[in-house]
Amino acid sequence: MPVFVGCSGWQYKDWRGGLYPPEVPQRLWLEEYARGFDTVENNSAFYRLPSPDTFAEWRDRTPEGFVMAVKASRYLTHVKRLRDPEEPVRRMMDHASALGPRLGPVLLQLPPTLRADIRALDACLRCFPPGTRVAVEPRHPSWWTPQVRDVLERRGAALCWADLRARPATPLWRTADWGYLRFHAGIARPWPRYGRQSLMTWAKRVTRTWPEEARTYVYFNNDPGGAAVHDAVAFARHVAALGRTVSRTPSWVRPDGRSSAASPG
């Protein structure tokens, strides 16, 4: 299985002139993104749950083999704070299932003020249909306990590894037979880029933790200035240099931050 590498979202206006040629209208940016990447993390679902028709449209606009991870609605994670999860999870999965084979993992990013609640986490994970890959990104230090790790392992949920300012923001637990990693902001220039050493260190962590047959999903959320695009390309090349299979990234984007003279026509 490849290491899937992509970005958190695709609707960023400052990517025009980089990943997106100036002549490509914004309504076609998903198609343009999918020409370069095999996967994307859909952050817009966090703010407002798209309709099934919208998910179906995204399915039809992307090629076979494309994978879309979906960030769970903030209604579930930030308003309900994982409480009474049955209806929010069912509604979200009913909508997202319209992606069909494009549907990848579901990300539960928890509020930084939400302290560990093992029962609520377990009840929430239990609501997901069998076979759903769920990644959990806690952001309060009270979650880093053996009891939380046990719940994740029993439910087959991946602890979302997270990087902030080129340092791990979470323990590096392997809680499932698949992995999920998010890059939020590096410390290299221009901000918020990641440096070569940081990306290589993370590439080694990923390849040492999950074997070739495991699926690992890696998304760059440092979108300003197109940093996510260039860092994703650089990271993928580090993974490939370690002898691992990696998903497609744009060949016309250079990891030094510049683009080739022309994107493929």
SERO-4910 file (N, C-alpha, C, O; in steps of 0.05 Angstrom, whole numbers):
BEGIN
 pado doro    nc1    nc2    nc3   cac1   cac2   cac3    cc1    cc2    cc3    oc1    oc2    oc3
  Met    A     17    -24      0      0      0      0     18     25      0     38     26     14
  Pro    A     10     45    -15     27     70    -15     22     86     10      2     84     24
  Val    A     41    104     16     37    125     35     23    147     19     34    159      0
  Phe    A     -2    153     27    -18    174     14    -10    201     24    -11    206     48
  Val    A     -2    219      6      8    246     14     -9    267     -1    -11    265    -26
  Gly    A    -20    286     14    -35    307      1    -37    331     19    -21    335     37
  Cys    A    -57    348     14    -60    373     29    -88    373     42   -106    358     35
  Ser    A    -90    391     62   -115    394     76   -132    415     62   -130    439     69
  Gly    A   -148    407     43   -164    426     28   -151    432      1   -128    426     -4
  Trp    A   -167    445    -16   -157    453    -43   -166    480    -51   -157    490    -72
  Gln    A   -183    494    -36   -193    520    -44   -178    543    -31   -187    556    -13
  Tyr    A   -153    547    -41   -136    568    -30   -128    587    -52   -114    579    -71
  Lys    A   -136    612    -50   -132    631    -72   -103    637    -77    -95    643   -100
  Asp    A    -86    635    -56    -58    641    -61    -43    617    -73    -19    618    -77
  Trp    A    -58    595    -80    -46    574    -96    -47    580   -126    -35    566   -142
  Arg    A    -62    600   -133    -64    608   -161    -36    618   -170    -24    634   -156
  Gly    A    -28    609   -193     -1    616   -202     20    596   -194     43    597   -203
  Gly    A     12    578   -175     30    557   -167     18    530   -176     22    522   -199
  Leu    A      4    517   -158    -10    492   -165    -31    497   -187    -34    480   -205
  Tyr    A    -44    520   -185    -66    526   -204    -57    547   -224    -51    569   -217
  Pro    A    -55    540   -250    -49    560   -270    -69    583   -270    -93    578   -264
  Pro    A    -60    607   -275    -79    630   -274   -104    627   -291   -125    638   -284
  Glu    A   -101    613   -313   -124    611   -331   -145    591   -322   -166    589   -335
  Val    A   -139    574   -302   -159    554   -293   -178    567   -274   -170    578   -253
  Pro    A   -205    567   -279   -224    579   -261   -226    564   -235   -220    540   -233
  Gln    A   -234    578   -214   -235    567   -187   -254    543   -186   -250    524   -171
  Arg    A   -275    543   -203   -294    521   -202   -282    494   -212   -294    473   -208
  Leu    A   -258    495   -224   -244    472   -233   -219    465   -217   -203    448   -225
  Trp    A   -217    478   -194   -192    473   -178   -191    445   -168   -169    434   -165
  Leu    A   -213    432   -161   -212    405   -151   -201    386   -173   -184    369   -167
  Glu    A   -210    390   -197   -200    374   -219   -170    378   -223   -155    360   -228
  Glu    A   -162    404   -221   -133    410   -224   -117    398   -201    -95    387   -206
  Tyr    A   -127    400   -177   -114    388   -154   -110    358   -159    -89    347   -154
  Ala    A   -132    345   -168   -131    316   -172   -114    307   -195   -108    283   -198
  Arg    A   -105    325   -212    -86    319   -232    -58    315   -220    -41    301   -232
  Gly    A    -53    327   -197    -27    325   -185    -26    307   -161     -6    293   -157
  Phe    A    -48    306   -145    -48    290   -120    -69    268   -122    -89    271   -136
  Asp    A    -64    246   -108    -83    224   -106   -101    226    -82   -119    209    -79
  Thr    A    -96    245    -64   -113    246    -40   -115    275    -30    -97    292    -35
  Val    A   -136    281    -15   -140    307     -3   -155    302     23   -171    284     26
  Glu    A   -150    320     42   -166    320     67   -186    343     65   -179    366     61
  Asn    A   -212    335     66   -233    355     63   -239    369     89   -253    357    107
  Asn    A   -229    393     93   -233    408    117   -260    423    118   -270    430    139
  Ser    A   -272    428     94   -296    444     93   -319    430    108   -338    443    117
  Ala    A   -318    403    109   -340    388    122   -340    394    152   -361    390    165
  Phe    A   -318    404    163   -317    411    192   -335    435    197   -349    436    218
  Tyr    A   -336    454    179   -351    479    184   -381    476    176   -398    488    189
  Arg    A   -386    461    156   -414    457    147   -415    430    133   -402    426    112
  Leu    A   -432    412    143   -434    386    131   -445    388    102   -468    397     99
  Pro    A   -430    380     82   -441    381     54   -464    362     51   -466    342     65
  Ser    A   -480    367     31   -502    350     25   -492    325     11   -469    324      0
  Pro    A   -508    303     10   -500    280     -5   -494    286    -34   -476    274    -46
  Asp    A   -510    304    -46   -505    311    -74   -478    324    -78   -465    320    -99
  Thr    A   -469    340    -58   -443    352    -61   -421    331    -59   -402    332    -74
  Phe    A   -424    313    -40   -404    291    -39   -404    275    -64   -383    267    -74
  Ala    A   -427    270    -76   -429    254   -101   -416    270   -123   -403    258   -141
  Glu    A   -419    296   -123   -406    313   -144   -376    311   -142   -362    309   -162
  Trp    A   -366    312   -117   -337    309   -114   -327    282   -123   -305    279   -135
  Arg    A   -343    262   -118   -336    235   -128   -334    235   -159   -315    224   -170
  Asp    A   -353    247   -172   -353    247   -201   -332    265   -213   -324    261   -236
  Arg    A   -322    284   -198   -302    303   -209   -273    293   -204   -254    306   -213
  Thr    A   -270    271   -190   -243    261   -184   -239    234   -197   -259    219   -202
  Pro    A   -214    227   -203   -210    202   -218   -211    177   -201   -211    179   -176
  Glu    A   -213    154   -214   -213    129   -200   -188    126   -183   -166    132   -193
  Gly    A   -190    117   -159   -167    114   -141   -162    138   -124   -145    136   -105
  Phe    A   -175    160   -129   -172    184   -112   -184    179    -85   -205    166    -83
  Val    A   -171    189    -64   -181    185    -36   -186    212    -23   -169    229    -23
  Met    A   -210    215    -11   -217    240      3   -222    233     32   -242    221     39
  Ala    A   -204    242     49   -209    241     78   -228    263     85   -228    284     73
  Val    A   -244    258    106   -265    277    113   -262    285    143   -262    268    160
  Lys    A   -259    311    148   -257    321    175   -286    323    186   -303    336    174
  Ala    A   -290    309    208   -317    308    220   -328    336    227   -312    354    234
  Ser    A   -354    338    226   -367    364    232   -361    374    261   -359    358    279
  Arg    A   -357    400    263   -352    411    289   -376    409    308   -374    412    332
  Tyr    A   -399    404    296   -423    399    313   -418    375    331   -425    375    355
  Leu    A   -406    354    320   -400    330    335   -377    335    355   -379    327    378
  Thr    A   -355    347    346   -331    349    362   -330    374    380   -319    372    402
  His    A   -341    396    371   -338    421    386   -363    430    400   -362    443    421
  Val    A   -386    425    388   -412    433    400   -421    410    419   -425    415    443
  Lys    A   -424    386    409   -432    364    426   -409    353    443   -414    340    463
  Arg    A   -385    359    434   -361    350    449   -361    319    453   -356    310    475
  Leu    A   -369    305    432   -370    276    430   -394    264    445   -398    240    445
  Arg    A   -411    280    458   -434    271    473   -457    265    453   -460    279    433
  Asp    A   -474    245    460   -497    238    443   -488    236    414   -499    251    397
  Pro    A   -469    219    407   -458    219    381   -474    204    359   -468    207    335
  Glu    A   -494    189    367   -508    171    348   -518    186    324   -511    179    301
  Glu    A   -534    207    328   -546    221    305   -525    237    289   -526    235    264
  Pro    A   -507    252    301   -487    266    285   -469    247    268   -463    253    245
  Val    A   -461    225    280   -445    206    265   -461    194    242   -451    191    220
  Arg    A   -485    185    248   -502    173    227   -507    193    204   -505    185    180
  Arg    A   -513    217    211   -518    237    190   -493    243    173   -494    244    148
  Met    A   -471    246    187   -446    251    172   -439    228    153   -432    232    130
  Met    A   -441    203    163   -434    180    146   -454    176    124   -447    167    102
  Asp    A   -480    182    129   -500    180    108   -493    199     85   -496    192     62
  His    A   -484    223     92   -476    243     71   -450    235     58   -449    234     33
  Ala    A   -430    229     74   -403    223     62   -403    198     46   -386    195     29
  Ser    A   -421    179     51   -421    154     37   -426    158      7   -421    140     -9
  Ala    A   -436    182      0   -440    188    -29   -414    190    -44   -413    190    -68
  Leu    A   -392    192    -29   -365    191    -42   -359    163    -54   -342    161    -71
  Gly    A   -373    143    -44   -369    116    -54   -340    108    -49   -330    111    -26
  Pro    A   -326     97    -69   -299     87    -65   -279    109    -60   -256    103    -53
  Arg    A   -286    134    -64   -268    156    -58   -265    162    -28   -246    175    -20
  Leu    A   -284    152    -12   -284    158     16   -260    146     31   -256    121     30
  Gly    A   -244    162     44   -222    153     59   -227    155     89   -250    151     97
  Pro    A   -208    160    106   -212    162    134   -229    186    142   -232    205    127
  Val    A   -241    184    166   -255    206    179   -237    216    202   -227    200    218
  Leu    A   -233    242    203   -216    254    224   -234    267    245   -251    284    239
  Leu    A   -229    260    270   -242    273    292   -221    291    305   -204    281    321
  Gln    A   -221    317    299   -203    335    312   -217    347    336   -237    361    333
  Leu    A   -207    342    360   -221    350    384   -212    379    392   -190    387    386
  Pro    A   -230    393    406   -223    421    415   -199    420    434   -197    401    450
  Pro    A   -183    441    434   -160    442    453   -169    444    482   -153    438    500
  Thr    A   -194    452    486   -204    455    514   -218    429    524   -226    428    547
  Leu    A   -221    409    506   -235    385    514   -216    366    528   -197    355    516
  Arg    A   -221    362    554   -205    344    570   -213    315    564   -235    310    553
  Ala    A   -196    297    571   -201    268    565   -227    259    576   -233    263    600
  Asp    A   -243    246    559   -268    234    567   -269    206    553   -278    204    531
  Ile    A   -259    186    567   -256    160    555   -282    148    547   -284    136    525
  Arg    A   -302    151    564   -329    139    557   -341    152    532   -352    138    515
  Ala    A   -339    178    531   -350    192    507   -335    184    482   -347    180    461
  Leu    A   -309    182    484   -293    174    460   -301    146    451   -305    141    428
  Asp    A   -303    128    470   -309    100    463   -337     99    451   -342     85    432
  Ala    A   -356    113    463   -384    113    452   -385    124    424   -400    114    407
  Cys    A   -369    145    419   -369    158    393   -357    139    372   -369    135    351
  Leu    A   -335    127    378   -322    109    359   -340     85    353   -340     74    331
  Arg    A   -355     76    373   -373     53    370   -395     59    349   -407     40    338
  Cys    A   -401     84    345   -423     92    327   -416     90    297   -434     89    280
  Phe    A   -391     89    291   -383     88    263   -388     61    251   -384     41    264
  Pro    A   -396     60    226   -401     34    213   -375     17    213   -353     28    211
  Pro    A   -378     -9    214   -354    -27    213   -338    -21    188   -349    -17    166
  Gly    A   -312    -21    191   -294    -17    169   -287     12    164   -269     18    148
  Thr    A   -300     31    178   -293     59    175   -267     64    189   -263     58    213
  Arg    A   -249     77    175   -223     85    187   -228    112    201   -235    132    188
  Val    A   -224    113    227   -228    138    242   -201    145    255   -189    129    269
  Ala    A   -192    170    250   -169    181    263   -177    201    284   -196    217    279
  Val    A   -164    202    307   -172    220    328   -148    238    334   -126    228    339
  Glu    A   -153    264    334   -132    284    340   -139    299    366   -151    321    364
  Pro    A   -133    288    389   -137    303    414   -117    326    416    -95    325    404
  Arg    A   -125    348    430   -107    370    433   -104    381    461    -95    403    466
  His    A   -113    364    480   -109    371    509    -91    349    521    -96    326    516
  Pro    A    -71    357    536    -52    337    546    -64    315    564    -51    295    569
  Ser    A    -88    319    574   -100    299    592   -107    273    576   -112    253    588
  Trp    A   -106    274    550   -112    251    534    -89    231    533    -93    208    524
  Trp    A    -65    239    541    -42    221    537    -39    201    560    -21    204    576
  Thr    A    -58    182    561    -58    162    582    -60    134    570    -70    131    547
  Pro    A    -52    114    584    -55     86    574    -84     79    569    -90     63    551
  Gln    A   -102     90    585   -131     83    581   -141     94    554   -157     80    541
  Val    A   -133    118    547   -141    128    521   -129    112    498   -142    105    479
  Arg    A   -104    105    501    -91     88    481   -105     62    478   -108     52    455
  Asp    A   -114     50    500   -128     25    499   -154     27    483   -161      9    468
  Val    A   -169     49    488   -194     52    473   -189     54    443   -203     41    427
  Leu    A   -169     70    435   -163     72    407   -155     45    395   -164     39    373
  Glu    A   -139     30    409   -130      4    399   -153    -15    397   -156    -29    377
  Arg    A   -171    -16    417   -194    -34    416   -213    -28    393   -225    -46    382
  Arg    A   -215     -2    387   -234      6    366   -221      8    338   -234     14    319
  Gly    A   -195      2    337   -181      4    311   -178     32    301   -175     36    276
  Ala    A   -180     52    319   -177     80    310   -148     88    312   -134     80    330
  Ala    A   -140    105    294   -112    114    293   -110    140    309   -125    159    306
  Leu    A    -90    141    327    -83    167    339    -71    183    317    -51    175    304
  Cys    A    -82    206    312    -72    224    291    -46    237    302    -46    253    320
  Trp    A    -23    229    289      1    243    295     -1    272    284    -11    276    262
  Ala    A      9    291    299      8    319    290     35    332    295     48    327    315
  Asp    A     42    349    276     66    365    279     58    395    281     41    404    265
  Leu    A     71    409    299     67    438    302     94    450    307    107    444    327
  Arg    A    102    468    289    128    481    291    151    461    292    170    463    308
  Ala    A    149    441    274    170    421    270    175    404    294    197    394    298
  Arg    A    155    400    311    157    383    334    131    366    337    110    376    331
  Pro    A    133    341    346    109    326    351     91    339    371    100    347    393
  Ala    A     65    342    365     46    353    383     30    331    398     13    337    414
  Thr    A     36    306    391     22    283    403     43    262    409     65    262    399
  Pro    A     36    243    426     53    219    429     54    204    403     35    205    387
  Leu    A     75    190    398     78    175    373     69    146    377     84    127    374
  Trp    A     43    143    385     32    117    389     22    105    363     11    120    346
  Arg    A     26     80    359     13     65    337    -10     50    349     -6     31    364
  Thr    A    -34     59    343    -58     47    356    -75     31    336    -95     20    344
  Ala    A    -67     30    311    -82     16    290    -63      5    270    -39     12    270
  Asp    A    -73    -11    252    -56    -22    231    -54     -3    207    -45    -11    185
  Trp    A    -61     22    211    -58     43    191    -52     69    206    -55     70    230
  Gly    A    -42     89    192    -34    113    205    -44    139    192    -53    139    170
  Tyr    A    -43    160    208    -53    187    199    -34    208    211    -29    208    235
  Leu    A    -25    226    194     -6    247    203    -14    274    191    -20    275    167
  Arg    A    -14    295    208    -21    322    198      2    341    205     13    341    227
  Phe    A      9    358    185     30    378    189     15    406    190      2    413    171
  His    A     18    420    212      4    445    216     20    470    209     10    488    197
  Ala    A     46    471    216     63    494    210     91    488    217     97    478    238
  Gly    A    109    494    198    138    490    202    151    515    212    138    536    217
  Ile    A    177    514    214    193    538    223    213    547    202    229    565    207
  Ala    A    212    535    179    231    543    158    220    568    143    197    576    148
  Arg    A    236    579    127    228    603    111    224    595     82    238    577     71
  Pro    A    204    607     68    185    626     79    164    612     96    156    589     91
  Trp    A    155    626    117    134    615    135    110    607    119    103    621    101
  Pro    A     97    584    125    102    565    147    114    539    136    105    517    143
  Arg    A    134    541    120    147    518    107    161    500    128    168    508    150
  Tyr    A    165    475    119    181    456    134    209    453    121    211    454     97
  Gly    A    229    449    138    256    445    128    261    417    120    246    398    127
  Arg    A    283    412    105    290    386     95    294    366    118    283    344    117
  Gln    A    308    374    139    314    355    161    288    347    175    285    324    182
  Ser    A    270    366    179    245    359    193    229    339    177    218    320    187
  Leu    A    227    344    151    211    326    134    224    298    132    210    278    133
  Met    A    250    297    131    264    271    130    260    256    156    256    232    156
  Thr    A    261    270    179    256    257    205    229    245    206    225    222    215
  Trp    A    208    259    196    181    249    196    178    225    177    164    206    183
  Ala    A    191    227    154    190    205    135    202    180    147    191    158    143
  Lys    A    223    182    162    235    159    176    216    148    197    213    123    200
  Arg    A    203    166    212    184    156    233    161    140    220    154    119    230
  Val    A    150    151    198    128    138    185    136    110    174    122     90    179
  Thr    A    158    109    160    166     84    148    176     63    168    174     39    163
  Arg    A    186     72    191    194     53    212    170     43    227    171     21    239
  Thr    A    148     58    228    125     51    245    105     33    230     95     14    241
  Trp    A    101     40    205     81     24    189     95     10    166    110     22    151
  Pro    A     89    -16    163    102    -31    141     90    -24    114     70     -9    112
  Glu    A    102    -34     93     94    -28     66     65    -35     61     51    -20     46
  Glu    A     55    -56     73     27    -64     68      7    -48     83    -17    -51     77
  Ala    A     15    -30    101     -4    -13    115    -10     12    100      6     22     84
  Arg    A    -34     23    105    -41     49     93    -34     71    112    -41     69    136
  Thr    A    -21     91    103    -14    115    119    -23    140    104    -17    142     80
  Tyr    A    -37    158    117    -47    182    104    -33    206    117    -32    209    141
  Val    A    -22    223    100     -6    246    109    -17    271     95    -19    272     70
  Tyr    A    -24    291    111    -36    316    100    -22    340    111    -16    342    135
  Phe    A    -16    359     94     -4    384    101    -25    406    103    -39    412     83
  Asn    A    -27    418    126    -47    439    132    -34    467    133    -48    486    140
  Asn    A     -9    469    126      4    495    125      1    508     98     19    511     83
  Asp    A    -24    516     93    -32    524     66    -22    552     56    -20    555     32
  Pro    A    -17    572     74    -10    598     64     14    598     45     34    584     49
  Gly    A     11    612     23     32    615      3     39    589    -12     59    588    -25
  Gly    A     21    570    -10     27    544    -24     47    527    -10     57    508    -22
  Ala    A     53    533     16     73    517     30     65    488     31     82    470     29
  Ala    A     39    482     35     30    454     37     37    439     12     45    416     14
  Val    A     33    451    -11     38    437    -36     67    429    -38     73    406    -44
  His    A     84    448    -34    113    443    -38    124    424    -16    141    407    -22
  Asp    A    114    427      8    123    409     29    113    380     24    127    361     30
  Ala    A     89    377     14     79    351      8     96    337    -14    102    314    -12
  Val    A    104    353    -34    121    342    -55    148    333    -43    157    311    -49
  Ala    A    159    350    -26    185    344    -14    183    319      4    200    302      3
  Phe    A    162    318     20    159    296     38    156    270     23    168    249     30
  Ala    A    140    270      1    136    246    -15    162    236    -26    167    212    -28
  Arg    A    179    254    -34    205    246    -45    223    234    -24    239    216    -29
  His    A    221    244      0    237    232     22    227    204     28    243    186     32
  Val    A    201    200     28    190    173     32    199    154     10    207    131     16
  Ala    A    197    163    -15    206    146    -37    236    140    -35    244    117    -42
  Ala    A    252    159    -26    281    154    -23    287    132     -3    308    120     -3
  Leu    A    268    128     16    271    107     36    261     80     26    260     61     41
  Gly    A    254     79      1    246     54    -11    217     47     -9    209     24    -13
  Arg    A    200     66     -2    172     61      2    155     71    -21    163     90    -34
  Thr    A    133     58    -26    114     67    -46     99     91    -36     90     91    -13
  Val    A     97    111    -53     83    136    -44     64    144    -66     69    139    -90
  Ser    A     42    157    -59     22    165    -78     33    188    -96     53    200    -90
  Arg    A     19    192   -117     27    212   -137     26    241   -125      7    248   -111
  Thr    A     46    256   -132     47    285   -125     54    300   -151     64    288   -170
  Pro    A     48    326   -152     52    341   -177     81    341   -186     99    351   -172
  Ser    A     86    330   -210    113    329   -220    123    357   -229    147    361   -232
  Trp    A    105    375   -233    113    402   -243    117    421   -220    123    445   -225
  Val    A    114    412   -195    120    428   -172    146    419   -160    150    395   -154
  Arg    A    165    437   -156    191    430   -145    191    434   -115    179    454   -105
  Pro    A    204    416   -100    203    419    -70    219    443    -60    217    448    -36
  Asp    A    234    457    -77    248    481    -68    230    505    -67    239    527    -60
  Gly    A    204    501    -73    185    523    -71    178    536    -97    161    554    -98
  Arg    A    189    527   -120    183    538   -145    169    518   -163    169    494   -158
  Ser    A    156    528   -184    142    510   -203    158    509   -228    173    528   -235
  Ser    A    154    487   -243    166    486   -269    154    506   -288    134    519   -280
  Ala    A    165    510   -311    156    531   -329    127    528   -336    113    548   -341
  Ala    A    118    503   -338     90    498   -345     80    473   -333     95    453   -331
  Ser    A     55    473   -325     43    448   -315     36    431   -339     33    442   -361
  Pro    A     32    405   -335     25    388   -358     -1    397   -370    -20    403   -356
  Gly    A     -2    397   -396    -27    405   -409    -44    382   -416    -66    386   -427
***
